Amino acid sequence: MIRIRLHESATAESLALARILIFATWIVYVLVDPIQRLALLPTELFHPFGVFRWLPSDFWAALLTPAGLLGLTLVCLALFVWAGIGLPAARWAAGAAVVIALVYLQAKKGFGGHFDHRELTLVYVTAALLLTPAWDAFAVRRAPARPRRHDVYRASLILLSLVVILQYVFIGAARMFIGGPGVFMGGTLQNWIENRNLRPNPFGFDIGTAFLDPIWAVPLDLLFLGGTLLEIAAIIVLFLPAGWFKVVFVIGFAVFHMSIFLLMNVAFPENIVLLLLFFDLAWPLRRMRRGHEDEGLAFVDPANARASAFRERVGEVSRVPFADRSGASGGLEFRAESGATAEGEAARTEILYRTPGRLVTAWVRDRVLRRSGPVRPERSGLGRWLFGPLTS
């Protein structure tokens, strides 16, 4: 029986990291886009599409000024950051971000061009986030934890991935059943390469011109057919288990996009980034935590100033309960439910592993610095000079 294998290990952190990836992509997209140059064009050349025709012409005239375009950029960035890092009402900010992103794209496309799948896929994925509990983890201000089934996060990530997959499947199927087989014959890809290299573009690659000799017509047509079949085959990503085959398959899509970029000066960076949605982005975090997830109890020697200061700093957010014990080994002692114990700096590292937001610090202390000595009762002389005594 064939079953969906994608995102079988998904967690709240997996979905949250996908959210951060999507809004980070938007932030970079807006930051590198020279949209302010549109103010140099006469507004008579601007023509809105679809529902944007309902907006008065005065609105577009004001928006397409230097101040209007700067304001549009700043509002976009504010909403993307707000929703990305999970400030209060982040879901509402994400909904507003979808609307303002469409206005942004209309401002770009109104002087000629069209809404293409490169940008619309990013819009659709962002809109799909609104239907998911994407702010259950890694959010600056999130609502109290709600009990959710594991499958909720998996289903959410499958939804986001499906948006990206269908982008490829629909484009490949349309090309195959509307244009095929003729579109893959007679040097079609060569003609597109020539056309794109004759157009003004911001990149200036001329690699494609080296493949305009008739001898390359058949190889390029076969490459075009292979790329189309790869697009249609994107649906199998849903059924691939984690492993090298899926990695190689996704790399094939990235190479596909890079080839178009180098041969035709058409960039698809957003599509390449969204390919990461096919992977569990929280896997490296779980790998770092491995072996440090069992519950436990920490004992602090009240006479040890540094151990007491450490408890005061992390006690409220750590998942480890603290208790006083005079003469605790190393000043700080951690006892896991499994029976394992750690003392001093090693205990501090184990507690940091179980403290949200301190994973990287714990991993560095454990794997790089290998801290295992006792917790000193005071700072060193240099530390006191730089930071003052612990009790100040």
C-alpha positions as CSV (number, residue, x, y, z in Angstrom):
1,M,0.0,0.0,0.0
2,I,1.4,3.4,-1.0
3,R,1.3,6.0,1.8
4,I,2.5,9.5,2.2
5,R,5.9,9.5,3.8
6,L,6.7,13.2,3.8
7,H,7.3,14.8,7.1
8,E,6.7,11.7,9.2
9,S,8.8,13.2,12.0
10,A,7.4,16.7,12.0
11,T,7.0,18.7,15.2
12,A,5.9,22.1,16.2
13,E,9.5,23.3,15.8
14,S,9.6,21.9,12.2
15,L,6.5,24.0,11.3
16,A,7.8,27.1,13.1
17,L,11.1,26.9,11.2
18,A,9.2,26.6,7.9
19,R,7.4,29.8,8.9
20,I,10.6,31.6,9.6
21,L,12.1,30.4,6.3
22,I,9.1,31.7,4.3
23,F,9.1,35.1,5.9
24,A,12.8,35.4,5.7
25,T,12.5,34.7,2.0
26,W,10.0,37.6,1.7
27,I,12.3,39.9,3.7
28,V,15.3,39.2,1.3
29,Y,13.0,39.5,-1.7
30,V,11.9,43.0,-0.7
31,L,15.3,44.2,0.4
32,V,17.1,43.4,-2.8
33,D,14.2,44.6,-5.1
34,P,14.8,48.1,-6.5
35,I,11.1,48.9,-6.6
36,Q,11.8,52.6,-6.0
37,R,12.9,52.9,-9.6
38,L,9.2,52.6,-10.6
39,A,8.7,56.2,-9.5
40,L,10.7,57.3,-12.6
41,L,8.0,55.9,-14.9
42,P,4.9,57.9,-15.9
43,T,1.9,56.6,-14.1
44,E,-0.1,56.6,-17.4
45,L,1.8,53.4,-18.3
46,F,0.5,51.7,-15.1
47,H,-2.4,49.2,-15.5
48,P,-3.7,47.2,-12.5
49,F,-5.0,43.7,-12.9
50,G,-8.2,42.0,-11.6
51,V,-9.6,43.2,-8.3
52,F,-6.9,45.9,-8.1
53,R,-8.9,47.8,-10.8
54,W,-11.4,48.6,-8.1
55,L,-8.9,50.8,-6.3
56,P,-9.1,54.4,-7.4
57,S,-6.4,55.7,-9.7
58,D,-5.4,58.3,-7.1
59,F,-4.4,55.5,-4.8
60,W,-1.9,54.1,-7.4
61,A,-0.7,57.6,-8.3
62,A,0.2,58.2,-4.6
63,L,1.7,54.7,-4.2
64,L,4.0,55.0,-7.2
65,T,5.8,58.1,-5.8
66,P,9.2,57.8,-4.1
67,A,7.5,58.3,-0.7
68,G,4.7,55.8,-1.5
69,L,7.1,53.1,-2.7
70,L,9.3,53.6,0.3
71,G,6.3,53.4,2.6
72,L,5.1,50.2,0.9
73,T,8.6,48.6,1.3
74,L,8.7,49.5,5.0
75,V,5.2,48.2,5.7
76,C,6.0,45.0,3.9
77,L,9.2,44.5,5.9
78,A,7.5,45.3,9.2
79,L,4.7,42.8,8.6
80,F,7.1,40.1,7.4
81,V,9.3,40.6,10.5
82,W,6.3,40.7,12.8
83,A,4.8,37.5,11.5
84,G,8.2,35.8,11.1
85,I,9.4,36.2,14.7
86,G,6.0,35.7,16.2
87,L,5.1,39.0,17.9
88,P,1.6,39.3,19.4
89,A,-1.2,38.8,16.9
90,A,1.3,37.3,14.4
91,R,-1.4,35.4,12.6
92,W,-3.2,38.7,11.8
93,A,0.1,40.2,10.7
94,A,0.6,37.3,8.4
95,G,-2.8,37.8,6.9
96,A,-2.1,41.4,6.3
97,A,1.3,40.4,4.9
98,V,-0.4,38.3,2.2
99,V,-2.6,41.3,1.2
100,I,0.3,43.8,1.1
101,A,2.5,41.3,-0.8
102,L,-0.1,41.2,-3.5
103,V,-0.3,45.0,-3.6
104,Y,3.5,45.0,-3.8
105,L,3.5,42.6,-6.7
106,Q,0.8,44.6,-8.5
107,A,2.9,47.7,-8.2
108,K,5.8,45.8,-9.9
109,K,3.8,44.2,-12.6
110,G,1.4,47.1,-13.5
111,F,4.0,48.6,-15.9
112,G,4.1,45.4,-17.9
113,G,4.5,41.7,-17.2
114,H,2.4,39.3,-15.3
115,F,2.1,37.5,-11.9
116,D,4.3,34.5,-12.4
117,H,4.5,31.2,-10.5
118,R,7.9,32.2,-9.0
119,E,6.2,34.9,-6.8
120,L,2.7,33.5,-6.6
121,T,3.9,30.3,-5.1
122,L,5.5,32.2,-2.3
123,V,2.2,34.1,-1.8
124,Y,0.2,30.9,-1.8
125,V,2.6,29.2,0.7
126,T,2.3,32.3,3.0
127,A,-1.5,32.2,2.8
128,A,-1.4,28.5,3.6
129,L,0.5,29.3,6.8
130,L,-2.7,31.1,8.1
131,L,-4.4,27.7,8.3
132,T,-1.7,26.1,10.4
133,P,-0.5,26.4,14.0
134,A,2.8,27.8,12.7
135,W,3.3,30.0,15.8
136,D,3.3,27.1,18.4
137,A,7.1,27.3,18.6
138,F,9.9,29.8,18.1
139,A,7.6,32.7,18.6
140,V,8.5,35.8,20.7
141,R,5.0,36.0,22.1
142,R,2.9,32.9,21.6
143,A,-0.4,31.8,23.2
144,P,-0.4,29.2,26.0
145,A,0.4,25.8,24.7
146,R,-2.6,23.9,23.4
147,P,-2.6,20.1,23.2
148,R,-2.4,19.1,19.6
149,R,-2.0,15.8,17.8
150,H,1.3,15.1,16.3
151,D,-0.4,14.8,12.9
152,V,-1.5,18.4,12.9
153,Y,2.0,19.7,12.4
154,R,2.7,17.0,9.8
155,A,-0.5,17.8,7.9
156,S,0.5,21.5,8.0
157,L,3.9,20.9,6.5
158,I,2.4,18.6,3.9
159,L,0.0,21.4,2.9
160,L,2.9,23.8,2.5
161,S,4.9,21.3,0.5
162,L,1.9,20.4,-1.7
163,V,1.6,24.1,-2.8
164,V,5.2,23.9,-4.1
165,I,4.7,20.4,-5.6
166,L,1.6,21.4,-7.5
167,Q,3.4,24.4,-8.9
168,Y,5.7,22.0,-10.7
169,V,3.1,19.4,-11.6
170,F,0.6,21.9,-13.1
171,I,3.3,23.7,-15.2
172,G,4.8,20.4,-16.4
173,A,1.4,18.9,-17.2
174,A,0.2,22.0,-19.1
175,R,3.3,22.0,-21.2
176,M,3.1,18.3,-21.9
177,F,-0.6,18.1,-22.8
178,I,-1.1,21.5,-24.4
179,G,2.2,22.0,-26.2
180,G,3.6,18.5,-26.6
181,P,5.0,16.9,-28.4
182,G,5.8,19.8,-30.7
183,V,7.1,22.0,-27.9
184,F,9.9,19.5,-27.4
185,M,11.0,19.5,-31.0
186,G,12.5,21.9,-33.5
187,G,14.9,23.7,-31.2
188,T,12.2,25.3,-29.0
189,L,14.5,25.6,-26.0
190,Q,17.2,27.2,-28.2
191,N,14.7,29.8,-29.4
192,W,13.8,30.6,-25.8
193,I,17.5,30.9,-24.9
194,E,18.1,33.2,-27.8
195,N,15.0,35.3,-26.9
196,R,15.9,35.6,-23.3
197,N,19.5,36.6,-24.0
198,L,18.5,39.3,-26.3
199,R,16.3,40.9,-23.7
200,P,17.7,43.4,-21.2
201,N,18.2,41.7,-17.8
202,P,20.0,42.5,-14.6
203,F,22.4,39.5,-14.7
204,G,24.2,39.7,-18.0
205,F,25.1,36.0,-18.4
206,D,25.9,35.1,-22.0
207,I,26.5,31.3,-21.3
208,G,23.3,30.5,-23.3
209,T,24.7,32.0,-26.5
210,A,27.3,29.2,-26.6
211,F,24.5,26.7,-27.2
212,L,22.8,28.3,-30.2
213,D,24.6,26.2,-32.7
214,P,22.2,23.8,-34.5
215,I,24.2,20.9,-33.1
216,W,22.8,21.6,-29.7
217,A,19.1,21.6,-30.8
218,V,18.4,17.9,-30.1
219,P,20.3,17.7,-26.8
220,L,18.6,20.8,-25.5
221,D,15.1,19.6,-26.6
222,L,15.8,16.3,-24.8
223,L,16.9,18.3,-21.7
224,F,13.7,20.3,-22.0
225,L,11.6,17.1,-22.1
226,G,13.6,15.7,-19.1
227,G,12.9,18.9,-17.1
228,T,9.2,18.7,-17.9
229,L,9.0,15.1,-16.8
230,L,10.9,16.0,-13.6
231,E,8.2,18.7,-12.9
232,I,5.4,16.2,-13.4
233,A,7.2,13.7,-11.2
234,A,7.4,16.2,-8.3
235,I,4.3,14.5,-6.9
236,I,6.4,11.5,-5.8
237,V,8.1,13.7,-3.2
238,L,5.0,13.0,-1.0
239,F,5.8,9.3,-1.0
240,L,9.6,9.4,-0.6
241,P,11.1,8.5,2.8
242,A,13.8,10.6,4.3
243,G,17.1,9.6,2.8
244,W,19.6,10.3,0.0
245,F,17.1,9.5,-2.8
246,K,14.9,12.5,-1.8
247,V,18.0,14.7,-1.4
248,V,19.2,13.8,-4.9
249,F,15.7,14.4,-6.3
250,V,15.5,17.8,-4.7
251,I,19.0,18.7,-5.9
252,G,17.7,17.9,-9.4
253,F,15.1,20.6,-9.0
254,A,17.7,23.1,-7.8
255,V,20.0,22.2,-10.8
256,F,17.0,22.6,-13.1
257,H,16.4,26.2,-11.8
258,M,20.1,27.1,-11.9
259,S,20.3,25.9,-15.5
260,I,17.5,28.2,-16.5
261,F,19.2,31.0,-14.7
262,L,22.6,30.5,-16.4
263,L,21.2,29.8,-19.9
264,M,18.3,32.3,-19.9
265,N,19.0,34.9,-17.2
266,V,15.8,34.0,-15.5
267,A,16.2,33.6,-11.8
268,F,14.1,31.4,-9.5
269,P,15.7,31.9,-6.1
270,E,12.4,31.7,-4.2
271,N,11.6,28.4,-5.8
272,I,15.0,27.0,-4.8
273,V,14.5,28.2,-1.2
274,L,11.0,26.7,-1.0
275,L,12.5,23.3,-1.9
276,L,13.7,23.2,1.7
277,L,10.1,22.8,2.8
278,F,10.4,19.2,1.6
279,F,12.7,18.5,4.6
280,D,12.2,18.6,8.4
281,L,14.1,21.7,9.2
282,A,14.1,20.9,12.9
283,W,16.0,17.6,12.4
284,P,19.4,19.3,13.2
285,L,18.0,20.6,16.5
286,R,16.8,17.2,17.5
287,R,20.2,15.8,16.5
288,M,21.9,18.3,18.8
289,R,19.6,17.4,21.7
290,R,20.0,13.6,21.2
291,G,20.9,12.0,24.5
292,H,19.9,15.1,26.5
293,E,16.1,14.8,26.6
294,D,15.3,12.8,29.7
295,E,13.7,14.5,32.6
296,G,15.6,15.3,35.8
297,L,16.1,17.4,38.9
298,A,18.8,20.0,39.7
299,F,20.3,20.6,43.1
300,V,22.0,23.9,43.9
301,D,24.4,24.7,46.8
302,P,23.0,27.9,48.2
303,A,26.5,28.9,49.3
304,N,27.7,28.8,45.7
305,A,27.0,32.3,44.3
306,R,27.5,31.3,40.6
307,A,25.2,28.3,40.9
308,S,22.5,30.4,42.6
309,A,22.9,33.1,40.0
310,F,22.5,30.4,37.3
311,R,19.3,29.1,38.8
312,E,17.9,32.7,39.0
313,R,18.7,33.3,35.4
314,V,17.2,30.1,33.9
315,G,15.0,28.6,36.6
316,E,11.8,30.1,35.4
317,V,12.2,29.0,31.7
318,S,14.0,25.7,32.2
319,R,12.1,22.4,32.1
320,V,14.3,21.2,35.0
321,P,13.0,21.9,38.6
322,F,15.6,23.2,41.1
323,A,16.0,22.4,44.8
324,D,18.5,23.6,47.4
325,R,21.0,21.1,48.8
326,S,24.0,22.2,50.9
327,G,27.2,20.8,49.6
328,A,25.8,19.8,46.2
329,S,28.6,18.2,44.2
330,G,30.5,20.8,42.2
331,G,28.1,23.5,43.5
332,L,25.4,22.3,41.0
333,E,24.2,18.8,40.4
334,F,21.8,17.3,37.9
335,R,20.1,13.9,38.3
336,A,18.3,12.4,35.4
337,E,15.4,10.0,35.7
338,S,17.5,7.4,34.0
339,G,19.9,7.6,37.0
340,A,22.7,9.4,35.2
341,T,24.2,12.4,37.1
342,A,26.3,15.4,36.2
343,E,28.1,17.8,38.5
344,G,29.4,21.3,38.2
345,E,29.8,22.7,34.7
346,A,28.6,19.4,33.2
347,A,25.3,19.8,35.2
348,R,25.0,23.4,34.0
349,T,25.3,22.1,30.4
350,E,22.7,19.4,30.9
351,I,20.3,22.0,32.3
352,L,20.9,24.3,29.4
353,Y,20.0,21.5,27.0
354,R,16.6,21.4,28.7
355,T,16.1,25.2,28.6
356,P,14.3,26.6,25.6
357,G,16.5,29.0,23.6
358,R,19.7,27.7,25.0
359,L,20.3,24.7,22.8
360,V,23.2,26.1,20.8
361,T,24.9,27.3,24.0
362,A,24.5,23.8,25.5
363,W,25.9,22.2,22.4
364,V,28.9,24.4,22.3
365,R,29.7,23.8,26.0
366,D,29.2,20.1,25.5
367,R,30.9,19.4,22.2
368,V,33.4,22.3,21.8
369,L,34.3,23.6,25.2
370,R,33.6,20.2,27.0
371,R,32.9,21.9,30.3
372,S,33.0,19.4,33.1
373,G,34.6,21.1,36.2
374,P,32.9,22.4,39.3
375,V,30.9,25.6,39.3
376,R,33.2,28.2,40.9
377,P,31.6,30.2,43.7
378,E,32.8,33.5,42.2
379,R,33.9,35.0,38.9
380,S,37.6,35.2,38.0
381,G,39.6,38.3,38.7
382,L,39.2,39.4,35.1
383,G,35.5,38.6,35.2
384,R,35.0,40.7,38.3
385,W,36.9,43.6,36.6
386,L,34.8,43.4,33.5
387,F,31.4,42.5,34.9
388,G,31.6,43.0,38.7
389,P,31.0,40.4,41.3
390,L,28.0,38.1,41.0
391,T,26.2,39.5,44.0
392,S,26.3,43.1,42.8
